[in-house]
Amino acid sequence: MHIIRDKKDHKVLYIDYTPSISLLNGQEVYSEFNDKTMEVGWTDKSNIPAYYNIDKSGKVVELTLEEALKSGQFQLASDQKYDKGKIVNKTRSELVREGHLKLEDIKKGAIEYYSALALGKRNQLVPDYKLQNAALGIYDADLVANYQATVKAFRDEFYRIKGEIEKSNTVEVVEAVKANYPETIISGTMAPTEKKQEERIPEVNKAAPKALKKPSKKEVNKAAKKKTTK
C-alpha cells in the first residue's frame, strides 16, 4: 500500500491500496508524481494510520497521540489537555486561569444550581399543593407550623450557601461549598416544657418592674416623716 502526499503541508494527494512487499518509485505509484513537491510512503498494513509520518526509508510510521500533538497533526480543543497518555477535559479552574471561563459565571451557575436543588428537595418533603392547602387553612395549626419551619430552613440554608458563593474568590472555594438542606420535616411546635416557660415569662416581667422600682423623692420624705413622728 502506497500514499502520495505534499511535502510541505502533508496533504494526501493519492492512495494506492494495491498490496506491495516493498517501496515503489513515486512515478510507478502516481503518474503525476513530482519528487520536488511530493513524497511517497509505503506500508505493508491494509490501512493508513490516523496519525503517521514517513521516515527516510519511505516507510509509513504510526505516531503516538503525543507525537501527533507535537507534530501538529492533531489539535486539542480549548477545553482539552493531554495528560498521562490521554486527552481529558481541563478543570474549570484551568479554564478560568486561561480566560476561557469567567469566575462570575461559575458563581452564578452554582447559585442557580443550589436554588433548583433547594426547590426540588423541599418539594419532595412538602409539595406545592400542601403549601397551598396550608395557606387556605385546611390543615391544623401544628402541621402548618411544621411546614413553615421546613420552608424557612430551606430558605435560610440557601441564603447561607448563596453568601458563601458570592464571597468566593476562586473556583476551588466555590466547589468546596456544600449544601445541608433538611432531609425531614422540621418541627415548628414547641415542647410542653418550652410552652410552660414561655407562659411564665410575662408574669416574671410584669412583677420585676414593680419590685425593682426606685422610690420617688416624695415617698422618701414621707417615710422619713413617719419615722420621726414615731
TORPA-4810 file (N, C-alpha, C, O; in nm, 3 decimals):
<nodes>
NODE_1_0.085_-0.119_0.000_0.000_0.000_0.000_0.088_0.123_0.000_0.183_0.133_0.079_M
NODE_2_0.058_0.220_-0.089_0.138_0.341_-0.100_0.051_0.466_-0.082_-0.070_0.465_-0.105_H
NODE_3_0.117_0.574_-0.039_0.048_0.701_-0.023_0.138_0.810_-0.080_0.259_0.809_-0.061_I
NODE_4_0.077_0.902_-0.149_0.149_1.019_-0.203_0.094_1.142_-0.131_-0.027_1.164_-0.128_I
NODE_5_0.184_1.222_-0.074_0.137_1.343_-0.006_0.229_1.461_-0.034_0.344_1.445_-0.076_R
NODE_6_0.176_1.578_-0.010_0.253_1.701_-0.031_0.360_1.712_0.077_0.333_1.688_0.195_D
NODE_7_0.482_1.748_0.037_0.592_1.758_0.133_0.573_1.870_0.235_0.612_1.858_0.351_K
NODE_8_0.511_1.981_0.190_0.502_2.099_0.275_0.390_2.088_0.379_0.415_2.101_0.499_K
NODE_9_0.269_2.065_0.333_0.157_2.062_0.428_0.107_1.921_0.461_0.012_1.904_0.537_D
NODE_10_0.173_1.819_0.402_0.141_1.679_0.427_-0.001_1.642_0.385_-0.058_1.546_0.437_H
NODE_11_-0.057_1.716_0.294_-0.190_1.684_0.244_-0.181_1.560_0.155_-0.095_1.552_0.068_K
NODE_12_-0.271_1.464_0.178_-0.271_1.340_0.100_-0.324_1.368_-0.041_-0.433_1.423_-0.058_V
NODE_13_-0.244_1.331_-0.141_-0.281_1.356_-0.280_-0.333_1.230_-0.351_-0.415_1.237_-0.442_L
NODE_14_-0.281_1.115_-0.305_-0.321_0.992_-0.373_-0.286_0.871_-0.284_-0.184_0.869_-0.215_Y
NODE_15_-0.376_0.771_-0.287_-0.352_0.647_-0.213_-0.370_0.529_-0.309_-0.470_0.520_-0.380_I
NODE_16_-0.271_0.440_-0.310_-0.279_0.318_-0.390_-0.292_0.201_-0.294_-0.198_0.169_-0.221_D
NODE_17_-0.410_0.139_-0.293_-0.438_0.032_-0.196_-0.384_-0.105_-0.240_-0.406_-0.205_-0.173_Y
NODE_18_-0.313_-0.107_-0.355_-0.259_-0.235_-0.404_-0.150_-0.284_-0.309_-0.055_-0.210_-0.281_T
NODE_19_-0.162_-0.408_-0.260_-0.058_-0.461_-0.169_0.079_-0.463_-0.237_0.091_-0.489_-0.356_P
NODE_20_0.182_-0.434_-0.156_0.318_-0.432_-0.208_0.412_-0.477_-0.097_0.393_-0.445_0.020_S
NODE_21_0.515_-0.554_-0.137_0.607_-0.605_-0.036_0.722_-0.507_-0.008_0.800_-0.527_0.085_I
NODE_22_0.731_-0.400_-0.090_0.837_-0.301_-0.070_0.797_-0.169_-0.134_0.697_-0.160_-0.205_S
NODE_23_0.879_-0.067_-0.105_0.853_0.067_-0.156_0.879_0.074_-0.307_0.981_0.028_-0.357_L
NODE_24_0.782_0.133_-0.378_0.797_0.155_-0.522_0.836_0.299_-0.549_0.824_0.385_-0.461_L
NODE_25_0.883_0.324_-0.670_0.916_0.460_-0.711_0.787_0.542_-0.721_0.682_0.490_-0.759_N
NODE_26_0.796_0.670_-0.688_0.678_0.756_-0.691_0.606_0.756_-0.823_0.483_0.756_-0.827_G
NODE_27_0.683_0.755_-0.934_0.623_0.756_-1.068_0.547_0.627_-1.095_0.448_0.627_-1.168_Q
NODE_28_0.593_0.518_-1.035_0.526_0.390_-1.052_0.390_0.388_-0.980_0.298_0.317_-1.020_E
NODE_29_0.382_0.466_-0.876_0.258_0.470_-0.796_0.161_0.574_-0.851_0.041_0.549_-0.863_V
NODE_30_0.217_0.691_-0.885_0.131_0.805_-0.924_0.194_0.874_-1.043_0.304_0.929_-1.035_Y
NODE_31_0.123_0.871_-1.154_0.180_0.922_-1.280_0.215_1.070_-1.273_0.303_1.115_-1.346_S
NODE_32_0.148_1.147_-1.186_0.173_1.290_-1.175_0.270_1.322_-1.060_0.278_1.436_-1.013_E
NODE_33_0.341_1.222_-1.017_0.432_1.240_-0.904_0.544_1.338_-0.938_0.605_1.331_-1.044_F
NODE_34_0.571_1.431_-0.843_0.679_1.530_-0.857_0.766_1.520_-0.732_0.722_1.555_-0.623_N
NODE_35_0.886_1.471_-0.750_0.972_1.447_-0.632_1.017_1.575_-0.562_1.070_1.568_-0.451_D
NODE_36_0.996_1.691_-0.624_1.033_1.818_-0.560_0.927_1.864_-0.459_0.959_1.928_-0.359_K
NODE_37_0.802_1.833_-0.488_0.693_1.879_-0.401_0.616_1.765_-0.334_0.534_1.789_-0.245_T
NODE_38_0.644_1.644_-0.377_0.570_1.530_-0.322_0.663_1.426_-0.262_0.783_1.423_-0.290_M
NODE_39_0.603_1.342_-0.178_0.679_1.229_-0.121_0.590_1.106_-0.124_0.467_1.115_-0.116_E
NODE_40_0.656_0.989_-0.134_0.583_0.864_-0.140_0.613_0.784_-0.014_0.727_0.777_0.032_V
NODE_41_0.507_0.723_0.042_0.523_0.638_0.160_0.465_0.500_0.135_0.375_0.483_0.053_G
NODE_42_0.519_0.402_0.208_0.474_0.263_0.187_0.451_0.196_0.322_0.521_0.223_0.420_W
NODE_43_0.352_0.107_0.323_0.327_0.025_0.442_0.274_-0.111_0.400_0.206_-0.123_0.298_T
NODE_44_0.306_-0.211_0.478_0.255_-0.345_0.448_0.121_-0.369_0.519_0.065_-0.478_0.513_D
NODE_45_0.071_-0.265_0.585_-0.060_-0.274_0.651_-0.171_-0.255_0.547_-0.146_-0.210_0.435_K
NODE_46_-0.292_-0.288_0.586_-0.406_-0.274_0.495_-0.473_-0.138_0.507_-0.571_-0.110_0.437_S
NODE_47_-0.422_-0.053_0.597_-0.480_0.081_0.612_-0.372_0.181_0.655_-0.267_0.143_0.705_N
NODE_48_-0.402_0.308_0.634_-0.311_0.414_0.675_-0.349_0.459_0.816_-0.467_0.484_0.840_I
NODE_49_-0.254_0.469_0.908_-0.287_0.513_1.044_-0.347_0.654_1.045_-0.325_0.732_0.953_P
NODE_50_-0.421_0.684_1.149_-0.481_0.817_1.160_-0.373_0.925_1.168_-0.387_1.032_1.108_A
NODE_51_-0.266_0.897_1.240_-0.155_0.991_1.254_-0.026_0.914_1.223_-0.001_0.808_1.280_Y
NODE_52_0.053_0.969_1.133_0.171_0.895_1.088_0.276_0.991_1.034_0.252_1.110_1.015_Y
NODE_53_0.391_0.936_1.012_0.499_1.008_0.946_0.564_0.914_0.846_0.544_0.793_0.852_N
NODE_54_0.640_0.970_0.754_0.713_0.888_0.656_0.862_0.905_0.686_0.917_1.015_0.678_I
NODE_55_0.928_0.793_0.720_1.069_0.803_0.758_1.158_0.813_0.633_1.109_0.815_0.520_D
NODE_56_1.288_0.818_0.657_1.382_0.837_0.548_1.382_0.723_0.448_1.416_0.741_0.332_K
NODE_57_1.342_0.605_0.495_1.338_0.489_0.404_1.207_0.483_0.326_1.188_0.393_0.244_S
NODE_58_1.116_0.578_0.353_0.988_0.581_0.283_0.879_0.500_0.351_0.769_0.486_0.296_G
NODE_59_0.907_0.446_0.469_0.806_0.365_0.538_0.712_0.452_0.618_0.754_0.548_0.683_K
NODE_60_0.584_0.418_0.613_0.483_0.489_0.693_0.493_0.441_0.837_0.479_0.322_0.866_V
NODE_61_0.518_0.538_0.928_0.534_0.505_1.071_0.422_0.570_1.151_0.404_0.692_1.147_V
NODE_62_0.347_0.488_1.222_0.234_0.541_1.302_0.288_0.624_1.418_0.387_0.587_1.482_E
NODE_63_0.221_0.735_1.446_0.261_0.822_1.557_0.173_0.799_1.679_0.055_0.765_1.667_L
NODE_64_0.232_0.817_1.794_0.152_0.813_1.916_0.070_0.943_1.922_0.095_1.036_1.845_T
NODE_65_-0.026_0.947_2.011_-0.109_1.067_2.025_-0.024_1.187_2.065_-0.044_1.299_2.017_L
NODE_66_0.071_1.162_2.153_0.159_1.272_2.196_0.244_1.322_2.080_0.261_1.443_2.064_E
NODE_67_0.296_1.229_1.997_0.376_1.268_1.880_0.289_1.343_1.778_0.335_1.437_1.713_E
NODE_68_0.163_1.299_1.765_0.072_1.366_1.671_0.043_1.509_1.717_0.031_1.599_1.635_A
NODE_69_0.033_1.527_1.848_0.010_1.661_1.902_0.130_1.751_1.876_0.115_1.866_1.835_L
NODE_70_0.249_1.697_1.901_0.371_1.775_1.883_0.394_1.810_1.736_0.444_1.918_1.704_K
NODE_71_0.357_1.718_1.647_0.378_1.743_1.504_0.269_1.832_1.444_0.282_1.878_1.331_S
NODE_72_0.162_1.855_1.520_0.054_1.939_1.471_-0.052_1.864_1.391_-0.144_1.926_1.338_G
NODE_73_-0.040_1.731_1.382_-0.139_1.654_1.308_-0.272_1.644_1.383_-0.377_1.621_1.324_Q
NODE_74_-0.264_1.663_1.514_-0.385_1.660_1.595_-0.392_1.785_1.681_-0.293_1.824_1.743_F
NODE_75_-0.509_1.848_1.684_-0.528_1.971_1.761_-0.627_1.946_1.874_-0.734_1.888_1.854_Q
NODE_76_-0.591_1.992_1.993_-0.681_1.982_2.107_-0.781_2.097_2.106_-0.751_2.207_2.059_L
NODE_77_-0.899_2.070_2.157_-0.998_2.178_2.174_-0.952_2.266_2.290_-0.866_2.227_2.369_A
NODE_78_-1.009_2.384_2.299_-0.966_2.480_2.401_-0.992_2.430_2.543_-0.925_2.473_2.638_S
NODE_79_-1.087_2.339_2.559_-1.119_2.288_2.692_-1.059_2.151_2.718_-1.099_2.082_2.812_D
NODE_80_-0.963_2.111_2.633_-0.898_1.981_2.649_-0.750_1.996_2.678_-0.689_2.099_2.651_Q
NODE_81_-0.692_1.889_2.734_-0.548_1.883_2.755_-0.503_1.738_2.747_-0.582_1.645_2.764_K
NODE_82_-0.374_1.721_2.721_-0.315_1.588_2.714_-0.250_1.557_2.847_-0.163_1.630_2.893_Y
NODE_83_-0.294_1.446_2.909_-0.243_1.414_3.043_-0.225_1.263_3.056_-0.321_1.187_3.046_D
NODE_84_-0.102_1.222_3.080_-0.070_1.081_3.105_-0.123_0.989_2.995_-0.183_0.885_3.024_K
NODE_85_-0.101_1.028_2.871_-0.138_0.944_2.758_-0.283_0.954_2.716_-0.327_0.882_2.626_G
NODE_86_-0.358_1.043_2.780_-0.500_1.056_2.746_-0.537_1.202_2.723_-0.473_1.294_2.774_K
NODE_87_-0.642_1.219_2.645_-0.699_1.353_2.627_-0.812_1.368_2.728_-0.908_1.291_2.726_I
NODE_88_-0.801_1.465_2.816_-0.900_1.487_2.920_-0.948_1.632_2.916_-0.884_1.718_2.856_V
NODE_89_-1.060_1.655_2.979_-1.112_1.791_2.987_-1.036_1.870_3.093_-0.999_1.816_3.198_N
NODE_90_-1.013_1.995_3.068_-0.948_2.082_3.165_-1.044_2.110_3.280_-1.166_2.106_3.262_K
NODE_91_-0.989_2.137_3.396_-1.074_2.172_3.509_-1.128_2.313_3.488_-1.076_2.391_3.408_T
NODE_92_-1.234_2.344_3.560_-1.291_2.478_3.548_-1.192_2.584_3.599_-1.190_2.697_3.551_R
NODE_93_-1.111_2.546_3.696_-1.010_2.638_3.747_-0.908_2.671_3.638_-0.867_2.787_3.624_S
NODE_94_-0.868_2.570_3.560_-0.773_2.592_3.450_-0.837_2.680_3.342_-0.771_2.768_3.286_E
NODE_95_-0.963_2.656_3.314_-1.032_2.734_3.211_-1.045_2.881_3.252_-1.037_2.970_3.167_L
NODE_96_-1.064_2.905_3.382_-1.072_3.043_3.431_-0.936_3.110_3.419_-0.927_3.224_3.375_V
NODE_97_-0.830_3.038_3.458_-0.694_3.095_3.451_-0.655_3.128_3.307_-0.585_3.226_3.282_R
NODE_98_-0.702_3.045_3.212_-0.668_3.066_3.071_-0.763_3.164_3.001_-0.744_3.196_2.884_E
NODE_99_-0.864_3.210_3.073_-0.956_3.309_3.016_-1.070_3.252_2.935_-1.142_3.327_2.868_G
NODE_100_-1.090_3.119_2.938_-1.199_3.057_2.863_-1.332_3.067_2.938_-1.439_3.062_2.878_H
NODE_101_-1.323_3.080_3.070_-1.442_3.095_3.154_-1.422_3.212_3.249_-1.309_3.251_3.278_L
NODE_102_-1.534_3.268_3.298_-1.528_3.374_3.397_-1.575_3.320_3.532_-1.673_3.245_3.540_K
NODE_103_-1.504_3.360_3.637_-1.539_3.314_3.771_-1.683_3.356_3.806_-1.755_3.279_3.869_L
NODE_104_-1.723_3.475_3.766_-1.857_3.523_3.797_-1.965_3.435_3.734_-2.071_3.414_3.793_E
NODE_105_-1.937_3.382_3.616_-2.034_3.294_3.550_-2.045_3.161_3.625_-2.153_3.105_3.637_D
NODE_106_-1.932_3.113_3.675_-1.933_2.989_3.753_-2.010_3.009_3.883_-2.087_2.922_3.923_I
NODE_107_-1.990_3.123_3.948_-2.061_3.153_4.072_-2.211_3.163_4.046_-2.292_3.112_4.123_K
NODE_108_-2.247_3.230_3.938_-2.389_3.244_3.903_-2.451_3.106_3.878_-2.563_3.079_3.923_K
NODE_109_-2.379_3.021_3.806_-2.429_2.887_3.778_-2.445_2.804_3.904_-2.541_2.728_3.917_G
NODE_110_-2.351_2.819_3.998_-2.357_2.744_4.124_-2.478_2.788_4.206_-2.547_2.705_4.264_A
NODE_111_-2.505_2.919_4.211_-2.620_2.971_4.286_-2.749_2.919_4.225_-2.841_2.880_4.297_I
NODE_112_-2.757_2.919_4.093_-2.877_2.869_4.026_-2.896_2.720_4.054_-3.009_2.673_4.070_E
NODE_113_-2.785_2.646_4.059_-2.793_2.502_4.087_-2.847_2.477_4.227_-2.938_2.395_4.245_Y
NODE_114_-2.793_2.547_4.327_-2.837_2.525_4.465_-2.980_2.576_4.488_-3.051_2.525_4.574_Y
NODE_115_-3.021_2.676_4.411_-3.159_2.723_4.419_-3.254_2.614_4.369_-3.355_2.585_4.432_S
NODE_116_-3.221_2.556_4.254_-3.303_2.448_4.198_-3.301_2.326_4.288_-3.402_2.258_4.303_A
NODE_117_-3.185_2.298_4.348_-3.173_2.183_4.438_-3.262_2.202_4.560_-3.329_2.108_4.604_L
NODE_118_-3.263_2.323_4.615_-3.347_2.353_4.731_-3.494_2.334_4.698_-3.568_2.274_4.776_A
NODE_119_-3.535_2.384_4.583_-3.674_2.373_4.541_-3.713_2.227_4.522_-3.822_2.185_4.562_L
NODE_120_-3.624_2.151_4.459_-3.654_2.010_4.435_-3.665_1.929_4.563_-3.757_1.849_4.579_G
NODE_121_-3.570_1.950_4.655_-3.571_1.876_4.782_-3.688_1.919_4.869_-3.751_1.835_4.934_K
NODE_122_-3.717_2.049_4.871_-3.832_2.096_4.950_-3.961_2.039_4.897_-4.050_2.001_4.973_R
NODE_123_-3.973_2.032_4.763_-4.093_1.979_4.701_-4.113_1.832_4.731_-4.226_1.783_4.733_N
NODE_124_-4.003_1.759_4.756_-4.014_1.618_4.795_-4.073_1.604_4.934_-4.153_1.514_4.961_Q
NODE_125_-4.034_1.695_5.023_-4.084_1.690_5.161_-4.222_1.756_5.173_-4.313_1.700_5.234_L
NODE_126_-4.235_1.874_5.115_-4.361_1.949_5.123_-4.399_1.995_4.982_-4.355_2.102_4.938_V
NODE_127_-4.479_1.918_4.910_-4.518_1.956_4.774_-4.595_2.089_4.774_-4.651_2.130_4.875_P
NODE_128_-4.596_2.154_4.659_-4.663_2.284_4.647_-4.810_2.278_4.685_-4.863_2.371_4.745_D
NODE_129_-4.877_2.168_4.651_-5.021_2.161_4.680_-5.047_2.160_4.830_-5.151_2.209_4.876_Y
NODE_130_-4.952_2.104_4.908_-4.969_2.104_5.053_-4.948_2.244_5.110_-5.014_2.283_5.206_K
NODE_131_-4.856_2.319_5.050_-4.837_2.458_5.093_-4.962_2.540_5.063_-5.001_2.626_5.142_L
NODE_132_-5.024_2.514_4.949_-5.148_2.584_4.914_-5.260_2.549_5.011_-5.336_2.636_5.053_Q
NODE_133_-5.270_2.421_5.047_-5.371_2.379_5.143_-5.348_2.444_5.279_-5.443_2.484_5.346_N
NODE_134_-5.219_2.455_5.318_-5.187_2.518_5.446_-5.227_2.664_5.445_-5.279_2.716_5.544_A
NODE_135_-5.203_2.732_5.332_-5.238_2.873_5.319_-5.389_2.893_5.323_-5.437_2.998_5.366_A
NODE_136_-5.464_2.793_5.278_-5.610_2.802_5.276_-5.672_2.764_5.411_-5.794_2.771_5.428_L
NODE_137_-5.587_2.724_5.506_-5.639_2.690_5.639_-5.696_2.550_5.649_-5.773_2.521_5.741_G
NODE_138_-5.661_2.463_5.555_-5.715_2.327_5.556_-5.651_2.241_5.665_-5.716_2.153_5.722_I
NODE_139_-5.523_2.265_5.693_-5.451_2.185_5.793_-5.457_2.249_5.931_-5.484_2.368_5.944_Y
NODE_140_-5.431_2.167_6.035_-5.431_2.220_6.171_-5.306_2.305_6.195_-5.212_2.302_6.116_D
NODE_141_-5.307_2.381_6.303_-5.201_2.479_6.331_-5.063_2.414_6.345_-4.963_2.470_6.300_A
NODE_142_-5.057_2.296_6.408_-4.927_2.231_6.429_-4.864_2.191_6.296_-4.744_2.210_6.276_D
NODE_143_-4.944_2.135_6.206_-4.891_2.093_6.076_-4.848_2.216_5.995_-4.744_2.212_5.929_L
NODE_144_-4.925_2.321_6.000_-4.888_2.445_5.930_-4.757_2.499_5.985_-4.671_2.545_5.909_V
NODE_145_-4.741_2.494_6.118_-4.618_2.541_6.180_-4.498_2.458_6.134_-4.390_2.512_6.113_A
NODE_146_-4.519_2.328_6.120_-4.411_2.240_6.072_-4.371_2.275_5.929_-4.252_2.280_5.897_N
NODE_147_-4.469_2.299_5.845_-4.441_2.336_5.706_-4.368_2.470_5.700_-4.273_2.486_5.624_Y
NODE_148_-4.412_2.564_5.780_-4.347_2.696_5.782_-4.202_2.684_5.828_-4.114_2.748_5.770_Q
NODE_149_-4.177_2.603_5.930_-4.041_2.584_5.980_-3.952_2.516_5.876_-3.835_2.548_5.862_A
NODE_150_-4.011_2.422_5.803_-3.936_2.349_5.700_-3.898_2.441_5.584_-3.784_2.441_5.539_T
NODE_151_-3.994_2.518_5.536_-3.968_2.612_5.428_-3.863_2.715_5.469_-3.775_2.750_5.391_V
NODE_152_-3.874_2.762_5.593_-3.776_2.860_5.644_-3.636_2.799_5.651_-3.538_2.866_5.619_K
NODE_153_-3.628_2.673_5.691_-3.497_2.606_5.700_-3.432_2.596_5.562_-3.311_2.617_5.548_A
NODE_154_-3.511_2.564_5.461_-3.459_2.559_5.324_-3.413_2.698_5.279_-3.306_2.713_5.221_F
NODE_155_-3.494_2.797_5.308_-3.462_2.934_5.267_-3.334_2.982_5.336_-3.247_3.041_5.272_R
NODE_156_-3.324_2.957_5.465_-3.206_3.001_5.541_-3.079_2.933_5.488_-2.974_2.997_5.475_D
NODE_157_-3.090_2.804_5.460_-2.973_2.730_5.411_-2.932_2.778_5.272_-2.813_2.789_5.243_E
NODE_158_-3.030_2.806_5.186_-2.997_2.856_5.053_-2.924_2.989_5.062_-2.823_3.009_4.993_F
NODE_159_-2.972_3.080_5.145_-2.908_3.211_5.154_-2.771_3.202_5.221_-2.685_3.286_5.196_Y
NODE_160_-2.750_3.101_5.305_-2.615_3.078_5.360_-2.521_3.037_5.248_-2.410_3.089_5.236_R
NODE_161_-2.567_2.942_5.165_-2.487_2.895_5.052_-2.460_3.010_4.954_-2.348_3.028_4.909_I
NODE_162_-2.565_3.086_4.923_-2.553_3.197_4.829_-2.447_3.297_4.878_-2.367_3.346_4.799_K
NODE_163_-2.448_3.326_5.007_-2.349_3.418_5.062_-2.207_3.364_5.052_-2.114_3.439_5.021_G
NODE_164_-2.190_3.234_5.077_-2.058_3.172_5.067_-2.005_3.179_4.924_-1.888_3.208_4.902_E
NODE_165_-2.093_3.153_4.828_-2.052_3.154_4.687_-2.017_3.295_4.642_-1.916_3.316_4.574_I
NODE_166_-2.099_3.391_4.679_-2.078_3.529_4.635_-1.945_3.587_4.683_-1.885_3.669_4.614_E
NODE_167_-1.899_3.546_4.800_-1.773_3.599_4.851_-1.652_3.513_4.810_-1.539_3.544_4.848_K
NODE_168_-1.676_3.407_4.734_-1.566_3.321_4.688_-1.480_3.394_4.586_-1.530_3.468_4.502_S
NODE_169_-1.349_3.373_4.595_-1.257_3.438_4.501_-1.183_3.339_4.411_-1.100_3.380_4.330_N
NODE_170_-1.212_3.210_4.425_-1.153_3.110_4.337_-1.257_3.002_4.306_-1.356_2.988_4.378_T
NODE_171_-1.233_2.927_4.199_-1.322_2.818_4.162_-1.321_2.711_4.272_-1.424_2.652_4.302_V
NODE_172_-1.203_2.687_4.331_-1.191_2.585_4.434_-1.281_2.615_4.553_-1.342_2.525_4.610_E
NODE_173_-1.289_2.743_4.590_-1.373_2.782_4.704_-1.521_2.762_4.669_-1.599_2.716_4.753_V
NODE_174_-1.559_2.795_4.546_-1.698_2.774_4.503_-1.733_2.626_4.509_-1.839_2.588_4.558_V
NODE_175_-1.643_2.542_4.459_-1.669_2.398_4.455_-1.666_2.335_4.593_-1.721_2.226_4.612_E
NODE_176_-1.604_2.401_4.691_-1.597_2.347_4.826_-1.725_2.372_4.905_-1.746_2.311_5.010_A
NODE_177_-1.811_2.461_4.856_-1.937_2.490_4.926_-2.027_2.367_4.918_-2.048_2.310_4.811_V
NODE_178_-2.081_2.327_5.032_-2.170_2.210_5.038_-2.305_2.250_5.096_-2.313_2.334_5.185_K
NODE_179_-2.409_2.188_5.044_-2.545_2.217_5.091_-2.582_2.123_5.205_-2.541_2.007_5.206_A
NODE_180_-2.660_2.173_5.298_-2.708_2.093_5.410_-2.859_2.116_5.424_-2.907_2.160_5.528_N
NODE_181_-2.931_2.084_5.318_-3.075_2.104_5.319_-3.143_1.998_5.407_-3.092_1.887_5.421_Y
NODE_182_-3.258_2.033_5.466_-3.329_1.937_5.552_-3.364_1.809_5.477_-3.397_1.810_5.359_P
NODE_183_-3.357_1.698_5.551_-3.393_1.569_5.494_-3.530_1.523_5.544_-3.590_1.432_5.487_E
NODE_184_-3.580_1.587_5.650_-3.710_1.555_5.706_-3.785_1.683_5.739_-3.727_1.792_5.738_T
NODE_185_-3.914_1.670_5.767_-3.996_1.785_5.806_-3.945_1.841_5.938_-3.919_1.766_6.032_I
NODE_186_-3.931_1.973_5.946_-3.885_2.039_6.068_-4.004_2.067_6.158_-4.109_2.113_6.112_I
NODE_187_-3.989_2.038_6.287_-4.097_2.064_6.382_-4.105_2.214_6.410_-4.005_2.277_6.445_S
NODE_188_-4.225_2.269_6.395_-4.244_2.411_6.421_-4.318_2.437_6.550_-4.346_2.552_6.584_G
NODE_189_-4.351_2.330_6.624_-4.422_2.344_6.751_-4.325_2.326_6.866_-4.226_2.255_6.854_T
NODE_190_-4.355_2.392_6.981_-4.269_2.385_7.098_-4.306_2.267_7.186_-4.422_2.225_7.190_M
NODE_191_-4.206_2.212_7.256_-4.229_2.105_7.351_-4.309_2.160_7.469_-4.306_2.281_7.492_A
NODE_192_-4.382_2.074_7.545_-4.462_2.121_7.658_-4.383_2.204_7.759_-4.435_2.304_7.809_P
NODE_193_-4.258_2.164_7.791_-4.178_2.239_7.888_-4.145_2.378_7.837_-4.139_2.473_7.914_T
NODE_194_-4.122_2.389_7.704_-4.092_2.519_7.645_-4.213_2.611_7.652_-4.200_2.731_7.676_E
NODE_195_-4.334_2.552_7.630_-4.455_2.632_7.637_-4.476_2.687_7.777_-4.514_2.803_7.793_K
NODE_196_-4.452_2.603_7.880_-4.472_2.646_8.017_-4.376_2.759_8.053_-4.413_2.855_8.120_K
NODE_197_-4.250_2.746_8.006_-4.152_2.851_8.032_-4.193_2.981_7.966_-4.176_3.088_8.024_Q
NODE_198_-4.247_2.971_7.843_-4.289_3.092_7.772_-4.408_3.156_7.842_-4.420_3.279_7.845_E
NODE_199_-4.498_3.073_7.898_-4.615_3.125_7.967_-4.577_3.198_8.095_-4.643_3.294_8.135_E
NODE_200_-4.468_3.152_8.161_-4.426_3.214_8.287_-4.350_3.343_8.265_-4.346_3.428_8.355_R
NODE_201_-4.291_3.360_8.151_-4.208_3.478_8.124_-4.283_3.608_8.140_-4.230_3.700_8.203_I
NODE_202_-4.405_3.623_8.086_-4.476_3.751_8.101_-4.503_3.786_8.247_-4.497_3.902_8.285_P
NODE_203_-4.533_3.681_8.332_-4.561_3.706_8.472_-4.437_3.759_8.543_-4.447_3.852_8.623_E
NODE_204_-4.322_3.702_8.513_-4.197_3.748_8.574_-4.167_3.890_8.531_-4.125_3.973_8.612_V
NODE_205_-4.189_3.918_8.404_-4.160_4.051_8.351_-4.250_4.157_8.412_-4.208_4.270_8.436_N
NODE_206_-4.377_4.119_8.437_-4.470_4.215_8.496_-4.434_4.245_8.640_-4.446_4.359_8.685_K
NODE_207_-4.390_4.141_8.715_-4.359_4.160_8.856_-4.226_4.230_8.877_-4.210_4.306_8.973_A
NODE_208_-4.133_4.206_8.789_-3.998_4.261_8.806_-3.994_4.411_8.811_-3.926_4.464_8.899_A
NODE_209_-4.060_4.486_8.725_-4.051_4.633_8.730_-4.099_4.691_8.861_-4.042_4.787_8.912_P
NODE_210_-4.209_4.630_8.920_-4.264_4.681_9.044_-4.167_4.659_9.159_-4.148_4.748_9.242_K
NODE_211_-4.104_4.540_9.164_-4.012_4.508_9.273_-3.885_4.591_9.264_-3.826_4.624_9.367_A
NODE_212_-3.843_4.624_9.146_-3.716_4.695_9.127_-3.735_4.844_9.108_-3.639_4.915_9.079_L
NODE_213_-3.861_4.894_9.126_-3.889_5.036_9.102_-3.824_5.123_9.210_-3.840_5.096_9.329_K
NODE_214_-3.754_5.227_9.170_-3.686_5.317_9.264_-3.787_5.415_9.324_-3.862_5.478_9.249_K
NODE_215_-3.792_5.431_9.462_-3.888_5.523_9.526_-3.860_5.666_9.487_-3.746_5.707_9.467_P
NODE_216_-3.972_5.741_9.477_-3.958_5.883_9.443_-3.913_5.964_9.564_-3.915_5.914_9.677_S
NODE_217_-3.872_6.087_9.541_-3.825_6.175_9.649_-3.937_6.201_9.749_-3.911_6.207_9.869_K
NODE_218_-4.063_6.215_9.701_-4.178_6.238_9.787_-4.201_6.121_9.881_-4.230_6.139_9.999_K
NODE_219_-4.186_5.999_9.826_-4.205_5.879_9.907_-4.097_5.866_10.012_-4.123_5.818_10.123_E
NODE_220_-3.975_5.907_9.980_-3.864_5.902_10.076_-3.890_5.999_10.192_-3.870_5.964_10.309_V
NODE_221_-3.934_6.122_10.157_-3.961_6.223_10.262_-4.076_6.181_10.351_-4.072_6.203_10.472_N
NODE_222_-4.181_6.119_10.291_-4.294_6.072_10.367_-4.257_5.964_10.464_-4.306_5.961_10.577_K
NODE_223_-4.170_5.873_10.421_-4.126_5.765_10.507_-4.041_5.818_10.621_-4.049_5.768_10.733_A
NODE_224_-3.959_5.920_10.593_-3.872_5.980_10.695_-3.956_6.053_10.800_-3.925_6.047_10.918_A
NODE_225_-4.065_6.122_10.756_-4.153_6.197_10.847_-4.224_6.103_10.944_-4.238_6.131_11.063_K
NODE_226_-4.271_5.986_10.888_-4.336_5.886_10.973_-4.241_5.833_11.078_-4.282_5.808_11.192_K
NODE_227_-4.117_5.816_11.044_-4.017_5.762_11.135_-3.990_5.863_11.246_-3.972_5.824_11.361_K
NODE_228_-3.987_5.995_11.213_-3.959_6.099_11.311_-4.076_6.114_11.408_-4.057_6.137_11.527_T
NODE_229_-4.197_6.103_11.353_-4.320_6.113_11.436_-4.323_6.002_11.540_-4.358_6.024_11.656_T
NODE_230_-4.287_5.883_11.497_-4.284_5.770_11.589_-4.178_5.794_11.696_-4.159_5.710_11.784_K
</nodes>
